[in-house]
Amino acid sequence: MLKELLKNDIIKYTKLQDRDAVNILKLVVNDVNMYYLKYGTESDDKKIKAVIKNFIHKSEESYTEYKKAGRSDLAEKEKYEKAILSSYL
């Protein structure tokens, strides 16, 4: 299941000390858990992928805005997070 893969990857990225990857994956898992609390049912892979797509869309928007503002450091962070999330689709 995708949820277990996300949790295992959080551990993997924590050991690698990749804070950006850990943070974005924790946000995704948190949204999946919120879905469970709200609807009382486990999220299947399809719903988890929808959550991930939503995060990717937000990252794309943020990337564009940061580029416009001349904040290439933050734009690159968003690009990196999008690459991580895209690997789960």
Contacts in CASP RR format, 6 or more apart in sequence:
PFRMAT RR
TARGET T0000
AUTHOR 0000-0000-0000
METHOD contacts of the structure
MODEL  1
MLKELLKNDIIKYTKLQDRDAVNILKLVVNDVNMYYLKYGTESDDKKIKA
VIKNFIHKSEESYTEYKKAGRSDLAEKEKYEKAILSSYL
1 45 0 8 1.000
2 45 0 8 1.000
2 48 0 8 1.000
2 49 0 8 1.000
2 88 0 8 1.000
3 29 0 8 1.000
3 32 0 8 1.000
3 43 0 8 1.000
3 48 0 8 1.000
5 88 0 8 1.000
6 25 0 8 1.000
6 28 0 8 1.000
6 29 0 8 1.000
6 32 0 8 1.000
6 48 0 8 1.000
6 88 0 8 1.000
7 29 0 8 1.000
9 21 0 8 1.000
9 25 0 8 1.000
10 22 0 8 1.000
10 25 0 8 1.000
10 26 0 8 1.000
10 29 0 8 1.000
13 21 0 8 1.000
13 22 0 8 1.000
13 25 0 8 1.000
14 22 0 8 1.000
20 77 0 8 1.000
20 80 0 8 1.000
20 81 0 8 1.000
20 84 0 8 1.000
21 80 0 8 1.000
21 81 0 8 1.000
21 84 0 8 1.000
24 55 0 8 1.000
24 81 0 8 1.000
24 84 0 8 1.000
24 85 0 8 1.000
25 84 0 8 1.000
27 55 0 8 1.000
28 48 0 8 1.000
28 51 0 8 1.000
28 52 0 8 1.000
28 55 0 8 1.000
28 85 0 8 1.000
31 51 0 8 1.000
31 54 0 8 1.000
31 55 0 8 1.000
32 43 0 8 1.000
32 47 0 8 1.000
32 48 0 8 1.000
32 51 0 8 1.000
35 43 0 8 1.000
35 47 0 8 1.000
35 51 0 8 1.000
36 42 0 8 1.000
36 43 0 8 1.000
43 51 0 8 1.000
48 88 0 8 1.000
49 88 0 8 1.000
49 89 0 8 1.000
52 85 0 8 1.000
52 88 0 8 1.000
52 89 0 8 1.000
53 89 0 8 1.000
55 81 0 8 1.000
55 85 0 8 1.000
56 82 0 8 1.000
56 85 0 8 1.000
56 86 0 8 1.000
56 89 0 8 1.000
59 78 0 8 1.000
59 79 0 8 1.000
59 81 0 8 1.000
59 82 0 8 1.000
59 85 0 8 1.000
60 78 0 8 1.000
60 82 0 8 1.000
62 74 0 8 1.000
62 75 0 8 1.000
62 78 0 8 1.000
63 75 0 8 1.000
63 78 0 8 1.000
63 79 0 8 1.000
63 82 0 8 1.000
66 72 0 8 1.000
66 74 0 8 1.000
66 75 0 8 1.000
66 78 0 8 1.000
67 75 0 8 1.000
END
